Amino acid sequence: MSADGAATIPVHGAAEATLALLRAELGTRVDTSPGALAAVRADKSGHAAAGTPLALVHAASVADVQAVMRIATATRTPVVPRGAGTGLAGGANTGGGEIALSLRAMDRLLEVRPDDLLAVVEPGLINAELNALLEPHGVWWAPDPASRAISTVGGNIATGAGGLLCAKYGVVRDAVLGVDLVLADGRLLRLGHRSVKGVTGLDLTSLVIGSEGTLGIVVGATLKLRRLVEGERVTLTALFDGVRDAAVASAAVTASGIQPAIMELMDATSLTAVHRLLSLPAPPPGAAQLTIQTDGPAAASEARALADVLTAAGGRVAVAADDAEGEELLAIRRAMHPAMESLGTALIEDVSVPRSALPAMFDEIARIEQTYDLVIPTVAHAGDGNLHPNFIFDGPEVPAVVWDAAEDLFRAALALGGTLTGEHGIGVLKRRWLADELGDDQWQLQRDIARVFDPLGILNPGKVFSA
C-alpha cells in the first residue's frame, strides 16, 4: 500500500531497492498507485508507452529533483520529466521501470521585474496563469500555444512551443533568458543571464530549449517579458472557396509587409467540425477560413489594409465589432483539438514550411488524401508556415496506412524546404524520421552532445533519438 492507503504495483529486486531509496528521501511524494502510473504512460498524442512505470514522483522543490536524479544515477534508473502531460509527440510518456518526475507542483512565480522586463518562474506554472499574474505589472510573456490554459511553462520550454501569436512576437526560444537545469547526476546549473545581452561562452540555454528533457530537468526559468500592447485589437475573418485560395491569400498578407499578431487558417473539414462542436451555424460547403488579428496603435488601419488584400484575393471579409466578438472568433480556432477528438482518435501532426510554400503544402496534403483514401483536416499558423494536419481513425492504435501517409507528408514538407516539427517536438512519434532532416553527421553530433549531458542515457530514454 502507498502512504495514502491506495493500492500499489508490486515490484521486486533492484526496482524495489530503488523505490525504497525514493521513499526514504521523498516520502509521500512517491506515488505507486495503479491509476497514477497508468496516467503517466500517455500524453495528449494518444500514444502510450509500454509497460508499467516504477513510480510517479511529485517534486515540490529543486532539492526534490536533485534527490531523484542522484538516486536514478546511482541505480541506473531512467527518468521522464513531466509537466501537465499536454504534449502531442509522446515526449513525456513514461514506460516500464521508469520514474515519472512531475514538476507540476513547482508552480510559483518567484520574481517579477517590470523595469528589467523579466520574470523568474518555476516550471509547473500554467502558461495562462502566468500572464494573469503578470498583467497587474503591465507586462506579459508572449508564447501562447493553443493549450495555454492547460500547458506549463516548463513544458513550453521543453518542446520549444509556439502558438497563435508567434508570427509577430516569437516563440519560446525568443522569450527565455536563462534556465536552471538539474543534470542527470543531480548537479544544478544556472544557464543564461538576466541582462538583455549576453554572449559569454556557448549558448546552452538555447540548446536546452526544445531538448524535450534529454539534456536535463528544467527547474526554473528567467523569462523575457514584453510590455502590454497599447491600443486596440481588431479581429477579422475571411472565407474562401477552398483551402488553397486561403493559403494564397495568407501568402499575400505576408507579402504586403503588414505584420498581423495572429493569422490562422482552417480548412473546410476542420472548420465544419469546430462549428458542429460549438453548435454554430454550418459554414458554406468547402469553405476555408483565415482568422486575422491586428494589435497596437495602428491596429484599425492595418486591419482595413488587410481586408483589402483579402478581398482582392477572393475572400469574403467580416470584421469583429469588438474585443468580445474577436475572442469568439479566435475560440473557433482554439477549439480545433477537441473538435478532432469528437471525430475519433486524432494523431495531430506538426510540420512547418516557408510561408510562401503554404499553397504548395496544401496541394501535397490534397494529393496524400487522394493517394491514401484519407481525410486529413488541417489548420495552420499561417503567419509563420506551421501546419497541423490531423489524421483521424478509430481505436487506440495508429493504422499502418496513417503512418504511410504521415511519412509521405513529412517528406513533402522537407522537400519544400520545411521541417518535421515547428512546435510539438520529436518525442517518440517522429524519431524515425529525424535523421532524414538532419543528415547522418548532424544526427550523430546531436546524440553525442546529449551523451555529454547524460552519459548513462537515463534522461527520457527513447525520446527524440531512436536507438
C-alpha positions as CSV (number, residue, x, y, z in Angstrom):
1,M,0.0,0.0,0.0
2,S,1.1,3.6,-0.6
3,A,1.3,6.1,2.2
4,D,-2.3,7.3,1.5
5,G,-3.6,3.7,1.6
6,A,-4.0,3.3,-2.2
7,A,-3.1,0.0,-3.9
8,T,0.4,-0.2,-5.4
9,I,2.0,-2.2,-8.2
10,P,4.3,-4.9,-6.8
11,V,8.0,-4.7,-7.7
12,H,11.0,-6.9,-7.0
13,G,14.7,-6.8,-6.8
14,A,16.6,-3.7,-8.0
15,A,13.3,-1.9,-8.7
16,E,12.2,-2.5,-5.1
17,A,15.6,-1.1,-3.8
18,T,15.2,2.0,-6.0
19,L,11.7,2.6,-4.6
20,A,13.0,2.2,-1.1
21,L,15.6,4.9,-1.7
22,L,13.0,7.2,-3.3
23,R,10.6,6.8,-0.4
24,A,13.3,7.3,2.2
25,E,14.3,10.6,0.5
26,L,10.9,11.9,-0.7
27,G,8.2,10.1,1.5
28,T,4.7,10.6,0.3
29,R,5.7,12.4,-2.8
30,V,6.4,9.0,-4.3
31,D,3.2,7.6,-5.8
32,T,2.9,4.0,-7.0
33,S,-0.9,3.7,-7.2
34,P,-2.1,2.0,-10.4
35,G,-4.2,4.9,-11.5
36,A,-1.3,7.4,-11.2
37,L,1.1,5.0,-13.0
38,A,-1.4,4.4,-15.8
39,A,-1.9,8.1,-16.3
40,V,1.7,9.0,-16.9
41,R,2.1,6.4,-19.6
42,A,0.4,8.8,-22.1
43,D,0.1,12.4,-23.1
44,K,-2.4,14.2,-25.5
45,S,-0.9,12.5,-28.5
46,G,-3.0,9.3,-27.9
47,H,0.2,7.3,-27.8
48,A,1.0,5.4,-24.6
49,A,4.4,3.9,-23.5
50,A,4.7,0.1,-23.0
51,G,4.9,-1.4,-19.5
52,T,4.3,-0.1,-16.0
53,P,6.3,2.8,-14.7
54,L,8.2,2.3,-11.5
55,A,6.9,5.4,-9.7
56,L,5.5,8.9,-10.1
57,V,7.4,11.4,-8.0
58,H,5.7,14.8,-7.3
59,A,8.6,17.1,-6.9
60,A,7.9,20.2,-4.7
61,S,11.4,21.7,-4.9
62,V,14.7,21.8,-6.7
63,A,16.1,19.7,-3.9
64,D,13.5,17.0,-4.7
65,V,14.5,16.9,-8.3
66,Q,18.2,16.7,-7.4
67,A,17.4,13.8,-5.0
68,V,15.6,11.9,-7.7
69,M,18.4,12.3,-10.2
70,R,21.1,11.3,-7.7
71,I,19.1,8.1,-6.9
72,A,18.4,7.5,-10.6
73,T,22.1,7.8,-11.4
74,A,23.2,5.5,-8.6
75,T,20.6,2.8,-9.6
76,R,20.8,3.4,-13.4
77,T,17.0,4.1,-13.4
78,P,15.5,6.0,-16.4
79,V,13.7,9.3,-15.5
80,V,11.0,11.0,-17.6
81,P,10.3,14.7,-16.7
82,R,6.7,15.7,-17.0
83,G,4.6,18.8,-16.7
84,A,0.9,18.8,-17.4
85,G,1.0,16.0,-19.9
86,T,-0.4,18.1,-22.8
87,G,2.3,17.2,-25.3
88,L,1.4,15.8,-28.7
89,A,4.5,13.8,-29.6
90,G,4.8,11.3,-26.7
91,G,7.7,13.1,-25.2
92,A,6.6,12.8,-21.6
93,N,5.3,9.3,-21.8
94,T,6.7,7.0,-19.1
95,G,7.3,3.3,-19.7
96,G,8.2,0.1,-17.9
97,G,10.6,0.5,-15.0
98,E,10.9,4.3,-15.5
99,I,10.4,7.1,-13.0
100,A,7.9,9.8,-14.0
101,L,9.2,13.0,-12.4
102,S,6.3,15.5,-12.2
103,L,7.3,19.2,-12.0
104,R,3.6,20.3,-11.9
105,A,3.6,21.2,-8.2
106,M,6.6,23.6,-8.7
107,D,4.3,26.4,-9.9
108,R,5.4,29.6,-8.3
109,L,6.1,33.0,-9.8
110,L,9.3,33.8,-7.9
111,E,10.1,37.3,-9.2
112,V,8.8,40.0,-11.5
113,R,11.0,42.9,-12.6
114,P,8.9,45.2,-14.9
115,D,11.9,47.6,-15.0
116,D,14.1,44.9,-16.5
117,L,11.3,43.1,-18.4
118,L,11.9,39.8,-16.8
119,A,10.3,37.2,-14.5
120,V,11.7,34.2,-12.7
121,V,9.3,31.2,-12.6
122,E,9.1,27.5,-11.6
123,P,8.4,25.1,-14.4
124,G,5.0,23.9,-13.3
125,L,3.3,27.3,-13.7
126,I,0.5,27.2,-16.3
127,N,1.1,29.5,-19.2
128,A,-2.2,31.4,-19.0
129,E,-1.9,31.7,-15.2
130,L,1.5,33.3,-15.6
131,N,0.1,36.0,-17.8
132,A,-2.8,36.6,-15.3
133,L,-0.2,37.2,-12.6
134,L,1.9,39.4,-14.8
135,E,-0.9,41.7,-16.1
136,P,-1.1,43.9,-13.0
137,H,2.6,44.7,-13.5
138,G,1.9,45.9,-17.1
139,V,3.9,43.1,-18.7
140,W,3.2,39.7,-20.4
141,W,5.0,36.6,-21.7
142,A,4.4,36.3,-25.4
143,P,4.4,32.5,-26.1
144,D,0.8,31.4,-26.3
145,P,0.3,27.8,-27.5
146,A,-3.3,26.8,-28.2
147,S,-3.0,24.7,-25.0
148,R,-2.0,27.8,-22.9
149,A,-4.9,27.2,-20.4
150,I,-3.5,23.8,-19.5
151,S,0.2,23.6,-20.5
152,T,3.1,24.5,-18.2
153,V,5.9,27.0,-18.8
154,G,8.4,24.1,-18.3
155,G,6.6,22.0,-20.9
156,N,6.6,25.0,-23.3
157,I,10.4,25.3,-22.8
158,A,11.0,21.5,-23.2
159,T,9.2,21.4,-26.5
160,G,10.0,24.8,-27.9
161,A,6.3,25.6,-28.1
162,G,4.9,28.3,-30.4
163,G,1.3,29.5,-30.6
164,L,-1.1,31.8,-32.4
165,L,0.9,35.0,-31.6
166,C,4.4,33.7,-32.5
167,A,4.3,35.2,-36.1
168,K,4.7,38.7,-34.6
169,Y,6.0,38.1,-31.1
170,G,8.2,35.0,-31.4
171,V,8.3,31.5,-29.9
172,V,9.7,30.3,-26.6
173,R,13.3,30.4,-27.7
174,D,12.8,34.2,-28.3
175,A,11.4,34.7,-24.8
176,V,13.7,32.8,-22.4
177,L,16.9,34.5,-21.0
178,G,18.0,31.5,-18.9
179,V,17.1,28.2,-17.3
180,D,18.1,26.4,-14.1
181,L,18.9,22.8,-15.1
182,V,19.4,19.7,-13.0
183,L,21.7,17.3,-14.7
184,A,21.4,13.5,-14.7
185,D,23.7,13.2,-11.8
186,G,21.8,15.8,-9.7
187,R,24.1,18.8,-10.2
188,L,22.4,22.2,-10.6
189,L,23.4,24.5,-13.5
190,R,22.2,28.1,-13.9
191,L,22.4,28.8,-17.6
192,G,21.9,32.1,-19.4
193,H,21.6,35.6,-17.9
194,R,19.3,38.4,-16.7
195,S,20.7,41.0,-19.0
196,V,19.4,41.9,-22.4
197,K,22.7,41.0,-24.0
198,G,24.9,38.0,-23.1
199,V,27.2,36.1,-25.3
200,T,29.7,34.6,-22.8
201,G,30.6,31.1,-23.9
202,L,28.2,28.7,-25.8
203,D,24.5,29.4,-25.7
204,L,23.5,26.4,-23.6
205,T,20.1,28.0,-22.8
206,S,19.0,27.8,-26.4
207,L,20.4,24.2,-26.6
208,V,18.1,23.2,-23.7
209,I,15.0,24.8,-25.2
210,G,13.3,22.2,-27.3
211,S,15.5,19.4,-26.0
212,E,12.5,17.5,-24.6
213,G,14.1,16.5,-21.3
214,T,17.0,14.7,-22.9
215,L,19.7,17.1,-21.5
216,G,18.4,17.8,-18.0
217,I,15.4,18.8,-15.9
218,V,14.4,22.4,-16.2
219,V,13.6,23.5,-12.6
220,G,13.4,27.3,-13.2
221,A,13.4,29.8,-15.9
222,T,14.2,33.5,-16.3
223,L,11.8,34.8,-18.9
224,K,12.0,37.7,-21.2
225,L,8.8,39.8,-20.9
226,R,7.1,42.5,-23.1
227,R,5.1,45.5,-22.0
228,L,1.4,45.1,-22.5
229,V,0.4,46.2,-26.0
230,E,-1.1,49.6,-26.1
231,G,-4.0,50.4,-28.4
232,E,-6.8,48.2,-29.7
233,R,-7.1,44.8,-31.2
234,V,-9.1,44.2,-34.4
235,T,-10.1,40.7,-35.5
236,L,-11.4,39.8,-38.9
237,T,-12.2,36.6,-40.8
238,A,-12.1,35.9,-44.5
239,L,-14.0,32.9,-46.1
240,F,-12.6,31.4,-49.3
241,D,-14.0,28.8,-51.6
242,G,-11.1,26.4,-50.9
243,V,-8.1,25.9,-48.7
244,R,-5.6,26.7,-51.5
245,D,-7.2,30.0,-52.1
246,A,-6.9,30.8,-48.4
247,A,-3.3,29.8,-48.4
248,V,-2.6,32.0,-51.4
249,A,-4.3,34.9,-49.5
250,S,-2.2,34.3,-46.4
251,A,0.9,34.5,-48.6
252,A,-0.4,37.8,-50.0
253,V,-0.8,39.1,-46.4
254,T,2.8,38.2,-45.7
255,A,4.0,39.8,-48.9
256,S,2.0,43.0,-48.1
257,G,4.5,43.9,-45.4
258,I,1.8,44.3,-42.7
259,Q,2.5,42.1,-39.7
260,P,-0.6,40.8,-38.0
261,A,-0.4,39.5,-34.5
262,I,-2.4,36.4,-35.4
263,M,-3.1,34.7,-38.8
264,E,-4.7,31.3,-38.6
265,L,-6.0,29.1,-41.4
266,M,-8.7,26.4,-41.1
267,D,-9.6,24.1,-44.0
268,A,-13.1,23.1,-44.7
269,T,-13.2,19.8,-42.7
270,S,-11.7,21.4,-39.6
271,L,-13.9,24.5,-39.8
272,T,-17.0,22.4,-40.2
273,A,-16.0,20.1,-37.2
274,V,-15.4,23.1,-34.9
275,H,-18.7,24.7,-35.9
276,R,-20.5,21.5,-35.1
277,L,-18.8,21.1,-31.8
278,L,-19.6,24.7,-30.7
279,S,-23.2,24.5,-32.1
280,L,-22.5,27.3,-34.6
281,P,-24.2,27.6,-37.9
282,A,-22.5,25.4,-40.5
283,P,-20.0,27.3,-42.8
284,P,-20.6,27.2,-46.6
285,P,-19.7,23.8,-48.0
286,G,-16.0,23.5,-48.9
287,A,-15.2,26.9,-47.4
288,A,-11.8,27.6,-45.7
289,Q,-11.2,30.5,-43.3
290,L,-8.5,32.8,-42.4
291,T,-8.7,34.5,-38.9
292,I,-6.5,37.5,-38.5
293,Q,-5.9,39.9,-35.6
294,T,-4.0,43.1,-35.6
295,D,-3.0,44.9,-32.5
296,G,-1.4,48.1,-31.3
297,P,-1.9,51.8,-32.1
298,A,-2.2,51.1,-35.8
299,A,-4.5,48.1,-35.5
300,A,-7.5,49.6,-37.2
301,S,-5.7,51.0,-40.2
302,E,-3.7,47.7,-40.6
303,A,-7.0,45.7,-40.4
304,R,-8.5,47.9,-43.1
305,A,-5.5,47.4,-45.4
306,L,-5.5,43.6,-44.8
307,A,-9.2,43.5,-45.6
308,D,-8.4,45.0,-49.0
309,V,-5.7,42.4,-49.5
310,L,-8.0,39.5,-48.6
311,T,-10.9,40.9,-50.7
312,A,-8.5,41.2,-53.7
313,A,-7.6,37.5,-53.1
314,G,-11.2,36.4,-53.3
315,G,-12.0,36.4,-49.6
316,R,-15.4,37.4,-48.1
317,V,-14.3,39.5,-45.1
318,A,-16.1,40.1,-41.8
319,V,-14.7,42.3,-39.1
320,A,-15.5,41.7,-35.4
321,A,-17.5,44.5,-33.8
322,D,-15.4,44.5,-30.5
323,D,-12.9,42.5,-28.4
324,A,-15.6,40.1,-27.2
325,E,-16.6,39.1,-30.7
326,G,-13.0,38.9,-31.7
327,E,-12.3,36.4,-28.8
328,E,-15.3,34.4,-30.0
329,L,-13.7,34.1,-33.5
330,L,-10.4,33.0,-32.0
331,A,-12.2,30.5,-29.8
332,I,-13.2,28.7,-33.0
333,R,-9.5,28.1,-33.8
334,R,-8.6,27.2,-30.3
335,A,-11.4,24.5,-30.3
336,M,-9.6,22.6,-33.1
337,H,-8.2,19.8,-30.8
338,P,-11.5,18.9,-29.0
339,A,-13.2,19.1,-32.4
340,M,-10.8,16.5,-33.8
341,E,-11.3,14.3,-30.7
342,S,-15.0,14.4,-31.4
343,L,-14.4,12.7,-34.7
344,G,-12.3,9.8,-33.4
345,T,-8.8,9.2,-32.3
346,A,-6.7,12.0,-33.6
347,L,-3.0,12.0,-34.5
348,I,-2.2,15.7,-34.6
349,E,0.8,16.3,-36.7
350,D,3.1,19.4,-36.9
351,V,5.2,20.4,-39.9
352,S,6.5,23.8,-41.0
353,V,7.3,25.2,-44.4
354,P,8.4,28.6,-45.7
355,R,5.3,30.8,-45.7
356,S,5.4,31.2,-49.5
357,A,5.2,27.4,-49.7
358,L,1.9,27.1,-47.8
359,P,-0.2,26.7,-51.0
360,A,2.2,24.0,-52.3
361,M,2.0,22.2,-49.0
362,F,-1.8,22.2,-49.1
363,D,-1.5,20.8,-52.6
364,E,0.6,18.0,-51.2
365,I,-1.9,17.3,-48.4
366,A,-4.7,17.0,-51.0
367,R,-2.5,14.6,-53.0
368,I,-1.9,12.5,-49.9
369,E,-5.6,12.4,-49.1
370,Q,-6.3,11.0,-52.5
371,T,-3.4,8.6,-52.6
372,Y,-4.2,7.0,-49.2
373,D,-8.0,7.5,-49.3
374,L,-7.9,9.6,-46.1
375,V,-9.4,12.9,-45.0
376,I,-6.8,15.0,-43.3
377,P,-8.3,18.0,-41.5
378,T,-5.6,20.7,-41.4
379,V,-5.2,24.0,-39.6
380,A,-2.2,26.3,-39.9
381,H,-0.4,29.1,-38.1
382,A,-0.4,30.8,-41.5
383,G,1.6,33.7,-40.2
384,D,4.7,31.5,-39.8
385,G,4.0,28.5,-42.1
386,N,3.3,26.0,-39.3
387,L,0.7,23.4,-40.3
388,H,-1.2,20.9,-38.1
389,P,-2.6,18.1,-40.3
390,N,-4.8,15.7,-38.3
391,F,-5.2,12.0,-39.0
392,I,-8.5,10.7,-37.6
393,F,-9.0,6.9,-37.0
394,D,-10.9,4.5,-34.8
395,G,-9.3,2.7,-31.9
396,P,-6.1,3.3,-29.9
397,E,-3.5,2.1,-32.4
398,V,-2.4,4.1,-35.4
399,P,-3.2,2.2,-38.6
400,A,-0.3,1.4,-40.9
401,V,-1.9,3.5,-43.7
402,V,-1.9,6.5,-41.5
403,W,1.8,6.1,-40.8
404,D,2.5,5.7,-44.5
405,A,0.5,8.8,-45.3
406,A,2.3,10.7,-42.4
407,E,5.7,9.7,-43.8
408,D,4.7,11.0,-47.2
409,L,3.5,14.2,-45.6
410,F,6.8,14.6,-43.7
411,R,8.9,14.1,-46.8
412,A,6.8,16.6,-48.7
413,A,7.4,19.2,-46.1
414,L,11.1,18.6,-46.2
415,A,11.2,18.8,-50.0
416,L,9.6,22.2,-49.8
417,G,12.4,23.5,-47.5
418,G,10.4,22.8,-44.3
419,T,10.9,20.8,-41.1
420,L,9.4,17.9,-39.3
421,T,8.1,19.9,-36.4
422,G,7.5,23.5,-35.7
423,E,6.4,23.3,-32.0
424,H,5.3,19.9,-30.8
425,G,8.8,18.3,-30.8
426,I,10.0,14.9,-31.9
427,G,9.2,12.8,-28.9
428,V,8.7,9.1,-29.9
429,L,6.3,9.7,-32.8
430,K,8.8,11.3,-35.2
431,R,12.2,10.0,-34.1
432,R,12.4,7.5,-37.0
433,W,12.5,10.4,-39.5
434,L,14.8,12.7,-37.6
435,A,18.0,11.7,-39.5
436,D,16.2,12.3,-42.8
437,E,16.1,16.0,-41.9
438,L,19.3,16.3,-40.0
439,G,21.6,14.1,-42.1
440,D,23.7,11.3,-40.5
441,D,26.5,13.6,-39.4
442,Q,24.4,16.1,-37.6
443,W,22.2,13.3,-36.1
444,Q,25.3,11.7,-34.6
445,L,26.6,15.0,-33.4
446,Q,23.4,15.8,-31.6
447,R,23.4,12.3,-30.0
448,D,27.0,12.9,-28.9
449,I,26.0,16.2,-27.3
450,A,23.2,14.6,-25.4
451,R,25.6,12.0,-24.0
452,V,27.8,14.7,-22.6
453,F,24.9,15.9,-20.5
454,D,23.6,12.4,-19.8
455,P,26.5,9.8,-20.0
456,L,24.3,6.9,-18.7
457,G,21.4,7.6,-21.0
458,I,18.8,7.8,-18.2
459,L,17.1,11.1,-19.2
460,N,14.0,10.5,-21.2
461,P,15.5,7.5,-23.0
462,G,14.0,6.6,-26.4
463,K,12.7,10.1,-27.0
464,V,13.9,12.2,-29.9
465,F,16.7,9.8,-30.9
466,S,15.9,6.2,-31.9
467,A,18.4,3.5,-30.9
